[in-house]
């Protein structure tokens, strides 16, 4: 088979299509998992009408999932935000005023040039801020901020940038960290139930699964009561 040199620009276009495909697949997977949560939230709402917060792990920390859970179920999803690389001139360093649509860079220069630019990775229009070329050329942080790019700086925001920033700000608050630590108590109880067979249903039907879960919960609760009574007697 004779090898052929790829056409100029074909590799970059293929990589862009591949990234777009992976991103759209990841978005579909995220939304599918999000829709599977609605019955659970509705059931929890019926059991506890004043439910307003759910402690979740990092897998449920995506900004899009937080947004849909809050809008559809009116429940705040408390989980560690997605990790990000600390960059003094990156997107996280930009101070954005979402009310008036302005952005301030690390050098303290504010711009109101706001555009909606199509993104192949997210398959939607994203908010983009641009700074004038003449201002960036005169800035002392031109090289570390813009690099070899021609023209002024531009920043493309996440589709749910406001929710993402709010989650990262909340995660730095000591009271939020303290509330999230209570989740470890529930994790220990869930771990005990899975060790006693709650990971897999042994019968057909939802009623059989509920009956099995209640029996396992009774067993775990009796163990806890026995240990507490043993400590009290000692």
C-alpha positions in Angstrom: 0.0 0.0 0.0 1.5 3.3 -1.1 1.8 6.0 1.5 0.3 9.4 0.6 1.2 12.6 2.2 -1.9 14.2 3.8 -3.1 17.5 2.4 -2.1 20.7 4.1 -4.4 21.5 6.9 -6.2 18.1 6.8 -4.6 16.9 10.0 -5.6 20.0 11.9 -9.2 19.8 10.5 -9.4 16.1 11.5 -8.2 16.9 15.0 -10.8 19.6 15.4 -13.5 17.3 14.2 -12.3 14.6 16.6 -12.3 17.0 19.5 -15.8 18.2 18.6 -17.0 14.6 18.5 -15.5 13.8 21.9 -16.9 16.9 23.4 -20.4 16.4 22.0 -20.3 12.7 23.2 -19.2 13.8 26.6 -22.0 16.4 26.7 -24.5 13.8 25.7 -23.2 11.4 28.4 -23.4 14.2 31.0 -26.9 15.2 30.1 -28.0 11.6 30.0 -26.7 11.2 33.6 -28.4 14.4 34.5 -31.8 13.2 33.2 -31.4 10.0 35.2 -31.1 12.0 38.3 -34.4 13.8 38.0 -36.6 10.9 39.3 -34.2 10.6 42.3 -34.5 14.3 43.1 -38.3 14.3 42.7 -38.5 11.2 45.0 -36.2 13.0 47.5 -38.4 16.1 47.3 -41.5 14.1 48.2 -39.7 12.6 51.2 -38.3 15.9 52.3 -40.0 19.0 51.0 -37.4 21.4 52.4 -34.6 19.7 50.5 -32.4 22.5 49.0 -28.9 21.0 48.9 -27.3 17.7 47.8 -23.8 16.6 48.7 -22.2 14.9 45.7 -18.7 13.7 44.7 -16.5 15.2 42.1 -18.1 13.3 39.2 -21.2 15.6 39.6 -19.2 18.8 39.8 -19.6 19.9 36.2 -21.0 23.4 35.7 -23.6 22.2 33.2 -25.0 19.6 35.6 -25.1 22.1 38.4 -27.1 24.4 36.2 -29.7 21.9 35.1 -30.1 20.5 38.6 -30.7 24.0 40.0 -33.1 25.0 37.3 -35.1 21.8 37.1 -35.2 20.7 40.8 -34.4 23.9 42.6 -31.7 22.0 44.5 -28.1 23.3 45.0 -25.6 20.6 44.1 -22.7 20.9 46.5 -19.6 19.1 45.1 -15.9 19.9 44.5 -15.6 21.9 41.3 -13.7 20.5 38.3 -9.9 21.0 38.6 -8.2 23.6 36.5 -4.6 24.7 35.9 -3.5 27.8 37.7 -2.5 30.4 35.0 -1.9 34.0 36.1 -2.9 35.1 32.6 -5.5 32.4 31.8 -9.3 32.5 31.7 -9.6 32.1 35.5 -7.5 35.3 36.0 -10.1 37.4 34.1 -12.6 39.3 36.3 -15.9 39.2 34.5 -19.0 41.3 35.3 -21.8 39.2 33.9 -24.4 41.9 34.6 -22.8 44.6 32.4 -20.8 42.2 30.2 -17.4 43.6 30.9 -14.1 41.8 31.5 -10.9 43.0 33.3 -7.6 41.3 32.5 -4.6 40.7 34.9 -3.2 44.1 34.0 -6.3 45.9 35.2 -7.6 46.8 31.7 -11.3 46.6 31.3 -13.0 45.9 27.9 -16.6 45.9 26.9 -16.1 44.3 23.5 -18.3 41.3 23.9 -19.0 38.8 21.0 -20.8 35.5 20.6 -18.4 33.1 18.8 -19.3 29.6 17.6 -17.3 26.8 19.2 -17.0 23.4 17.6 -15.9 21.8 20.9 -19.2 22.8 22.6 -21.4 23.1 19.5 -22.8 26.4 20.6 -22.0 30.2 20.7 -19.7 31.2 23.5 -19.2 34.6 25.1 -15.8 36.1 24.0 -14.1 39.2 25.2 -11.5 41.0 23.1 -9.0 43.7 24.0 -7.7 46.4 21.5 -4.5 45.6 19.8 -2.9 49.0 20.6 -3.5 48.6 24.3 -2.1 45.0 24.4 1.0 46.1 22.4 1.7 48.8 25.0 1.1 46.5 28.0 4.1 45.2 30.0 2.5 41.7 30.2 2.2 41.4 26.4 4.5 38.5 26.0 3.4 36.2 28.8 -0.3 37.1 28.2 -0.6 36.9 24.4 2.6 35.0 23.4 3.2 35.0 19.7 -0.4 35.7 18.8 -1.0 38.7 16.6 -3.5 41.3 17.7 -5.0 41.8 21.1 -5.9 39.4 23.8 -9.2 37.5 23.6 -10.8 35.1 26.1 -13.5 32.6 25.3 -15.7 31.7 28.3 -17.2 28.4 29.3 -20.8 27.9 28.3 -21.7 28.0 32.1 -18.8 30.2 33.2 -20.9 32.0 35.8 -22.0 28.8 37.5 -18.4 27.5 37.4 -17.0 30.6 39.0 -19.7 30.6 41.7 -18.9 26.9 42.5 -15.2 27.6 42.8 -15.8 30.6 45.0 -18.2 28.7 47.3 -15.7 25.8 47.6 -13.2 28.2 49.2 -15.6 29.1 52.0 -14.9 27.3 55.3 -18.6 26.8 56.0 -19.0 25.0 52.7 -16.1 22.7 53.3 -17.4 22.0 56.8 -20.8 21.1 55.4 -19.3 18.8 52.8 -17.4 16.8 55.5 -20.6 15.4 56.8 -20.9 13.5 53.5 -18.2 11.1 54.8 -20.6 9.8 57.5 -23.1 8.8 54.8 -20.4 7.3 52.7 -19.5 4.9 55.5 -23.1 3.8 55.9 -23.4 3.3 52.2 -20.2 1.3 52.2 -21.6 -1.0 54.9 -24.8 -1.6 52.9 -22.8 -2.5 49.8 -20.7 -4.9 51.7 -23.9 -6.7 52.9 -25.2 -7.1 49.3 -26.9 -3.8 48.4 -24.9 -3.4 45.3 -26.9 -5.9 43.3 -30.6 -6.8 43.5 -31.3 -10.5 44.0 -34.9 -10.5 42.7 -36.9 -9.1 39.9 -38.9 -5.9 40.2 -38.6 -2.6 42.1 -40.6 -3.9 45.1 -38.2 -6.8 45.5 -35.2 -4.4 45.4 -36.9 -2.1 47.9 -37.6 -5.0 50.3 -33.9 -6.2 50.0 -32.6 -2.7 50.6 -34.8 -2.3 53.7 -33.6 -5.7 55.1 -30.0 -4.7 54.6 -30.6 -1.3 56.2 -32.2 -3.0 59.2 -29.2 -5.3 59.5 -26.7 -2.4 59.4 -28.8 -0.4 61.9 -28.9 -3.3 64.3 -25.1 -3.6 64.1 -24.8 0.1 65.0 -27.2 -0.2 67.9 -25.3 -3.3 69.2 -22.0 -1.4 69.1 -23.5 1.6 70.8 -25.0 -0.6 73.6 -21.7 -2.4 74.0 -19.8 0.9 74.5 -22.4 2.1 77.0 -22.2 -1.1 79.0 -18.4 -0.8 79.2 
